Amino acid sequence: MRSMNASALRILFNPARRLPAEAAEVADAAGEAQARPGLDLALADWQSDSFPFGDFDRLAETLAADAPGGAFEIRLSGEPRRLAAAAPQVVTRCQRLAARRNAASASELFERVLAAHRRLHDRIHPPAASVYAHALDTWQWLLRLEPEAGLAPQLAALFHDVDRLAAAAGAPIAPGNANAQRRGVWVTDELLADLDVDLAVRVRVHRLIAGRHPSIAADSLAAEIALLDDADALSFFSFESAACLDDLGAEQTARQVAHALSRLRPASRAWLRGLRLRTAVARLVEQEDARRIKVPGPSSGSRTAAAGTVTAGPVRGTRPSRAAAIARSRMAVGMAGAAGIAPTRTGALLARAAALGALAAPSTRPRRAAPGTRPLPGAVAAPRSSGTLERDLAKA
């Protein structure tokens, strides 16, 4: 964003261009002023602590939906020396509507994914609309942090919060619900499978979403998981923190701030300085930073969550249920259509889900069985690594 001396800027959102948002002086583009739909925004209003972000978001979304090609503008007016700093904040707030792409997402397949992702959220319900907007914003943050991000991280950013949607009404569910998290991962995979997304990409998406936990350096996905965590946390601060403060109060927001800060890598934390935050949220960030400096954790370099918060992702070492263990052993037989199990479409889908789940599961050291315990009937030993399973999937 270049510095301007004018008292008004036109912030142009162009979804069809590689640079999705840019600024121009009002006087430089007078000929286009009447051709592009837009809204007027006073700098004093934007910087007010009582600014209605929700109303602004809905108005901007309506503009983008009604504008030809989704192109619209926001005319920001105010003190010239302060406009240059405020314009990027406005761009960030509306970046989900500009939808920047890169080579991995500039395809017809990705367009179909976006359409299916949109249909998945019943946006008539405000909570579902909020989850949808956050998903798009996280995707855009991921591309700002890593412009050359591949297809799998971008898909993971879009679908990382599907578990927050209730199956029927579209209302959010309690965070940390393990069953909902697993359901969200499988809903994502089935949707991507129906869109003919490559199996290898789906496996990577599955692992990125299900494996969002403190990663060790040897984890081949650690960098992409950290990137997804950074994008999700920055989206919380730039897009969700004001609503969190209004809806949940200062105490719950403080816990969310602590959790989000714990997930940000040092390089990504630098983005916080340029965000439009409510004064109370900015103060919570300062307080949490001061607390961390005063009382460092046992492993100050780790990216663990603050006390009292719930982190997403599977718990290492958890034991599958008896039904799941028996089902997996029978699915292996059912894939070949043996033992009286017909290779139906439903059986194939379940077998694929079992195989994908085994591949997506983080490698853990097997627990030693307690004395006197017996294996479950029909249970099979888990593969030592994902290499064999990958080869089996490649042959399927």
CORHUDA-V629802 format. One record per backbone hydrogen bond with DSSP energy under -1.0 kcal/mol. NH is the residue of the N-H (numbers start at 1). CO is the residue of the C=O. E is the energy in kcal/mol with one decimal. If there is no record, write none. Layout:
NH/CO/E ; NH/CO/E
This chain:
9/76/-3.1 ; 10/24/-3.2 ; 11/74/-2.8 ; 12/22/-3.1 ; 13/72/-3.1 ; 14/20/-3.3 ; 17/14/-1.8 ; 22/12/-1.8 ; 24/10/-1.7 ; 26/8/-1.1 ; 32/29/-1.2 ; 35/32/-1.1 ; 36/32/-1.2 ; 39/73/-1.4 ; 41/75/-3.0 ; 43/77/-3.3 ; 46/42/-2.3 ; 47/43/-2.0 ; 48/45/-1.2 ; 51/48/-1.5 ; 53/51/-1.6 ; 56/52/-2.2 ; 57/53/-2.8 ; 58/54/-2.2 ; 59/55/-2.2 ; 60/56/-2.5 ; 61/57/-2.6 ; 62/58/-2.1 ; 63/59/-2.2 ; 64/60/-2.5 ; 65/61/-2.2 ; 66/62/-2.1 ; 67/63/-2.0 ; 70/67/-2.2 ; 71/68/-1.3 ; 72/13/-1.3 ; 73/37/-1.8 ; 74/11/-2.0 ; 75/39/-2.9 ; 76/9/-2.4 ; 77/41/-2.1 ; 78/7/-2.4 ; 82/79/-1.8 ; 86/82/-1.4 ; 87/83/-2.6 ; 90/86/-1.9 ; 91/87/-2.4 ; 92/88/-2.4 ; 93/89/-2.1 ; 94/90/-1.7 ; 97/94/-1.7 ; 99/95/-1.8 ; 106/102/-1.3 ; 107/105/-1.6 ; 111/107/-1.5 ; 112/108/-1.9 ; 113/109/-2.1 ; 114/110/-2.6 ; 115/111/-2.1 ; 116/112/-2.4 ; 117/113/-2.8 ; 118/114/-2.2 ; 119/115/-2.0 ; 120/116/-1.6 ; 123/121/-1.6 ; 125/122/-1.8 ; 129/125/-2.3 ; 130/126/-2.3 ; 131/127/-2.0 ; 132/128/-2.3 ; 133/129/-2.4 ; 134/130/-2.3 ; 135/131/-2.0 ; 136/132/-2.0 ; 137/133/-2.4 ; 138/134/-2.7 ; 139/135/-2.2 ; 140/136/-2.1 ; 141/137/-2.4 ; 142/138/-2.4 ; 143/139/-1.7 ; 144/140/-1.7 ; 145/141/-2.4 ; 146/142/-2.3 ; 149/146/-2.0 ; 154/150/-1.3 ; 155/151/-2.4 ; 156/152/-2.6 ; 157/153/-2.1 ; 158/154/-1.8 ; 159/155/-2.0 ; 162/159/-1.5 ; 164/161/-1.9 ; 165/162/-1.9 ; 166/171/-1.7 ; 177/174/-1.1 ; 181/177/-2.2 ; 182/178/-2.4 ; 183/179/-2.5 ; 184/180/-2.5 ; 185/181/-1.9 ; 186/182/-2.1 ; 187/183/-2.6 ; 188/184/-2.0 ; 189/185/-2.0 ; 190/186/-2.6 ; 191/187/-2.2 ; 192/188/-2.5 ; 193/189/-2.6 ; 194/190/-2.2 ; 195/191/-1.1 ; 196/193/-1.8 ; 197/192/-2.4 ; 202/198/-2.3 ; 203/199/-2.6 ; 204/200/-1.8 ; 205/201/-2.6 ; 206/202/-2.9 ; 207/203/-2.4 ; 208/204/-2.4 ; 209/205/-2.4 ; 210/206/-2.8 ; 211/207/-1.7 ; 213/211/-2.2 ; 219/216/-1.6 ; 222/219/-1.6 ; 225/221/-2.7 ; 226/222/-2.5 ; 227/223/-2.0 ; 228/224/-2.4 ; 229/225/-2.5 ; 230/226/-2.5 ; 231/227/-2.4 ; 232/228/-2.5 ; 233/229/-2.6 ; 234/230/-2.7 ; 235/231/-2.0 ; 236/232/-1.7 ; 237/233/-2.0 ; 238/234/-2.8 ; 239/235/-2.5 ; 240/235/-1.2 ; 241/236/-2.2 ; 244/240/-2.5 ; 245/241/-2.2 ; 246/242/-2.2 ; 247/243/-2.9 ; 248/244/-2.5 ; 249/245/-1.1 ; 253/249/-1.9 ; 254/250/-2.4 ; 255/251/-1.4 ; 256/252/-2.2 ; 257/253/-2.8 ; 258/254/-2.2 ; 259/255/-2.3 ; 260/256/-2.7 ; 261/257/-2.7 ; 262/258/-1.8 ; 269/265/-1.9 ; 271/268/-1.6 ; 272/269/-1.7 ; 273/270/-1.0 ; 274/271/-1.2 ; 275/272/-1.4 ; 277/275/-1.0 ; 282/278/-2.7 ; 283/279/-2.1 ; 284/280/-1.8 ; 285/281/-2.1 ; 286/282/-2.0 ; 287/283/-2.5 ; 288/284/-2.4 ; 289/285/-2.4 ; 290/286/-2.4 ; 291/287/-2.4 ; 292/288/-2.3 ; 293/289/-1.9 ; 294/290/-2.3 ; 295/291/-2.7 ; 302/299/-2.1 ; 309/306/-1.7 ; 314/210/-1.7 ; 318/315/-1.6 ; 325/321/-2.3 ; 326/322/-2.3 ; 327/323/-2.7 ; 328/324/-2.5 ; 329/325/-1.6 ; 330/326/-2.0 ; 331/327/-2.5 ; 332/328/-1.7 ; 334/330/-2.7 ; 335/331/-2.1 ; 336/333/-1.0 ; 337/334/-1.1 ; 338/333/-1.5 ; 341/338/-2.2 ; 344/342/-2.5 ; 348/344/-2.5 ; 349/345/-2.5 ; 350/346/-2.4 ; 351/347/-2.6 ; 352/348/-2.6 ; 353/349/-2.4 ; 354/350/-2.5 ; 355/351/-2.5 ; 356/352/-2.9 ; 357/353/-2.5 ; 358/354/-2.1 ; 359/355/-2.1 ; 360/356/-2.3 ; 361/357/-1.4 ; 373/370/-1.9 ; 379/376/-2.0 ; 390/386/-2.6 ; 391/387/-2.0 ; 392/388/-2.3 ; 393/389/-2.7 ; 394/390/-1.9 ; 395/391/-1.5 ; 396/392/-1.2
